[in-house]
Amino acid sequence: MLKLDSLFDLKGKVAIVTGGGDGIGKGSCEILARAGAYIVVSDLTIEKAQAVADEIVKDGGKAIAVACNVLKDEDLVALVDAAVKEYGTVNILVNNAGGGGGGRENPFKVDLAYFERIFNFNVFSAWRLCQLTVPLMAKSGYGSIINITSMGSINKSPNMSAYAASKAALNHMAANLAFDFGPMGVRINNVGPGATRTHALETVLTPEIEAKMLEHTPIKRLGTVEDITGAVLYFAAPVSAWVSGQVLFVNGGGVQTLD
Ligand SMILES: NC(=O)c1ccc[n+]([C@@H]2O[C@H](COP(=O)([O-])OP(=O)(O)OC[C@H]3O[C@@H](n4cnc5c(N)ncnc54)[C@H](O)[C@@H]3O)[C@@H](O)[C@H]2O)c1
């Protein structure tokens, strides 16, 4: 019988995390490192990524930092190259960098360029990193991709159409890619946070909005980064070996809306 520890053991597995310098990305780097993975922390600036990598190394883990803006294809290629140069392969990919929404997407005030940018951010960058890493994962014999989606992917709210549509696309993309990657030994799943206390959330949170969110939340508090990263670890680790194409919403049991 497999030992409980081995079900969550990522010793020596190589994990790339985008937007790893803060919030859910930073928490993902930390929990995967604690499970033994070698981390490639990437963020917009090298300083932000390096600070997280330094903490991991200080705690006895292995990590390098890479500057990567997921909106730039040359950065995505360089990110994967850096992982291969340092560790020889990639086994785990956390497509965390993303955003938009926040009730600020009045359809008559945003333009096409905005809509395209949100899709580049939340969908195309994740797809491209899959394209770049899955052959490496397949060759290595272990591969798991985790996309960070959102409750917005299933909620209906005003002024959220670009973000919500892009996160819904991310869900359906993963469900379809599970068929492409499964025969190659690579899994792909999405984690959908409810409102989680990070810097991104703070930009839209008011006491009124928080009270409204809690009305829809059976467990009467907002989420923490640690609430979300437990699900990231689950999908990254051997414990979920027969799980692919799924979305796990981690949301205090409810459906949170900004309306
Ligand atoms: N916090 C929430 O309530 C919540 C809810 C649902 C979904 N999400 C999703 O979780 C993910 C992370 O959000 P968060 O709340 O942790 O955000 P955050 O702002 O705390 O952290 C995001 C990180 O991504 C980096 N980043 C921004 N633009 C980038 C780019 N172009 N390329 C690379 N990195 C970039 C930032 O520098 C930052 O370090 C996003 O995909 C978001 O849509 C968050």
The ligand as a Gaussian input file, in Angstrom:
#p B3LYP/6-31G(d) Opt

LIG

0 1
 N       -7.692000      36.684000      -5.094000
 C       -8.873000      36.263000      -5.500000
 O       -9.902000      36.516000      -4.843000
 C       -9.020000      35.479000      -6.767000
 C      -10.277000      34.927000      -7.057000
 C      -10.431000      34.204000      -8.228000
 C       -9.362000      34.005000      -9.065000
 N       -8.147000      34.533000      -8.777000
 C       -7.050000      34.290000      -9.736000
 O       -5.878000      33.946000      -9.026000
 C       -4.738000      34.317000      -9.790000
 C       -3.758000      35.071000      -8.897000
 O       -4.408000      36.160000      -8.327000
 P       -3.941000      36.811000      -6.934000
 O       -5.176000      37.273000      -6.263000
 O       -3.014000      35.897000      -6.216000
 O       -3.145000      38.100000      -7.469000
 P       -1.942000      38.951000      -6.828000
 O       -2.110000      40.322000      -7.386000
 O       -1.865000      38.785000      -5.346000
 O       -0.651000      38.286000      -7.468000
 C       -0.522000      38.201000      -8.848000
 C        0.948000      38.112000      -9.237000
 O        1.003000      38.035000     -10.665000
 C        1.971000      38.952000     -11.136000
 N        1.636000      39.394000     -12.496000
 C        0.788000      40.379000     -12.875000
 N        0.782000      40.510000     -14.209000
 C        1.640000      39.570000     -14.692000
 C        2.076000      39.222000     -15.995000
 N        1.632000      39.865000     -17.082000
 N        2.962000      38.205000     -16.126000
 C        3.434000      37.554000     -15.035000
 N        3.070000      37.843000     -13.773000
 C        2.187000      38.852000     -13.612000
 C        1.961000      40.096000     -10.143000
 O        3.180000      40.841000     -10.207000
 C        1.738000      39.368000      -8.834000
 O        2.962000      38.992000      -8.218000
 C       -5.266000      35.112000     -10.993000
 O       -5.316000      34.272000     -12.127000
 C       -6.671000      35.500000     -10.557000
 O       -7.552000      35.691000     -11.665000
 C       -7.952000      35.268000      -7.645000

